[in-house]
Amino acid sequence: MIKETERDRRHQDAVCVNESKLNHKWYHNIKYLITGILFGILFVKAEVISWFRIQEMFRLQSFHMYGIIGSAVLVGIISVTLIKKFKVKTIYGEPITFTPKKFNKGQIYGGLIFGFGWAITGACPGPLFAQIGTGALAVSITLLSAVAGTWVYGYFRDKLPH
């Protein structure tokens, strides 16, 4: 029997495809902290993290969130197209690769669970920290639940349809 390597098991994980081989000092990552803080401020100012805005979206009462999400999807499509067309590299000269992924029914289940959680709690994983930062400490329960869900997924990952 052939022993399965970690890379084989995680073939669908982007970290194995575009994993950087560069090693930087800890302070080199401060730019990502600053970017995250600015992104959080932008989310707060645009009311993307507002529970009321999220509820309006799920009740089909407002276009606000659909416009933001649609804009993000459009920017993503254009960016990926340009990266592929011009063979853009990272700022450190490393290649960026896109691997085709096979569709499977597990993505439907995961999407439904994610959507229900988003509708019920009024938060998706990205803005949780910004919501906590604005003083909505009840969102800490949502954050802990998201972490617990990630652990449960990791535990059952090998048994789930991929």
N, C-alpha and C positions, 0 to 999 in steps of 0.2 A: 504494500500500500504506500502511495506517495504521501509524504507529509506536507500538509498545507501550510504555506508560509503566511505570515501576518499580511504581507502585501497582497497575496491571493485572496485572503478573507475579506480584505477591505478594498477590493477592486473598485467599488462604487464610491468610495470616499474621495473627495477632491484633494484631501491632504496628501494622499499617496501619489497623485498625478502631478500636482503643481507644488510639491513640497520643496522649499528653498534649502539649498545646501550651505547657505551663508550663516556664519555665527557672528552675532553682534553683542556688544556690551549691553547691559540692562537698560542704560539710559538712552540707548539708541531708539527704544520703542516709545519714548515720551511723545513723539509726534502722533502716535496712534491714540494716546490718551487725550491729547489736545483735540484731535479730530473728533473723537467720541464725545467730548464735552461740548464742542461746537455743534455737533449733530444733535445732541440732546437739547440744546438751547433752541435750535431751529425747529425741532419737533414741538417744543413747548409753545413757541411763538406762532407756529402754524396750526396749533390746536390739534395736531395729529394724535397726541396722547390723551386728549379729552375723552372721558368715558361717554359724555353726551354726544360728541361727534361720532364716535364709533357706533353707539346705539342708533343714531340717525341713519347711518349707513346701512346697518342691518335691517332697519325698518323701511328702507327705500324712501326716506324723507329728505335726503340731502345728497347733492352730488360732490360735496367737498372732499370726502375721503376717496371716492372713485376717481376723481380728478388727480389727486396726489398719487394714488397707486397706479393709475393708468400712465401718468407721466413717468413714474419710475420704471415701469415695464418698457415703455417706449425708449427711454434713455438706455436701458439695458440692451434692448434689441439692436439699437444703433451702435452702441459701444462694442458689443460682441462682433457685429458685422465688420466694423472698422478694424478691430484687433485681428480678425482672421484675414481680411483683405490685405492689410499692410504688414502682417506678421510682426506686430508690435511686441516688444520685449518689456520686461519689468524695468524699473529705474536702475537696477543693478545689472542689466543685460541678460537676464535669464529668460528663456523662452516661455511663452504662455501657451498651454495646450488645452484643447477642448476635446473630451472623449465622448463619443455617443453613448447614451444611456438607454437601456431597454425599459419600456413601460411595463409596469406590473400592477396587480390589483392592490398591493400593499400601499401604493401611493394614494389610492382612493380612500382607503381606511384612514391613513395618516392625515390626509387633507380634511376629511370630515371631522376627525377628533380635534385637529387644530382649529377649524372653523367654529365648531361648537364651543370650544374653550374660549376663543376670541370673543364670540357673541355673548357668552355668559359672564365673563369677567370684565369685558371691555378693554382687554389688553392683549397684545401679542408680545412675544419675547423681547423684541427690540426696545420698545419704549418703557418696559417695566422699570428700569433703573431711573429713567427720567421722571416717571410718575412718582417713584419713591422720593426722588430729589425735590419734587414740588411739594412734598409734605403729605402725600396720599399714602400714609404708612400701612393702610389696610392692604395695599398692593403687595406688601411683603409676603402675605399668605399666598398670593398668586405666584410670586417668584419662587417660593419654597415648593409649591406644587409643580411648577415647571421643572425645577431641578429634580424633584422626585420622579416625575414622568420620564425625564431623560435617563435616570438611573434604571428605572423599570424597563425602558426600551433597550438599554445596553445589556441588561440581564437576559432578556428574551430575544435579542436580536437574531441569534442563530436559528431560532425556531420560527421566526416570522417570514412571510413571503417577501422575497427580494428579487 
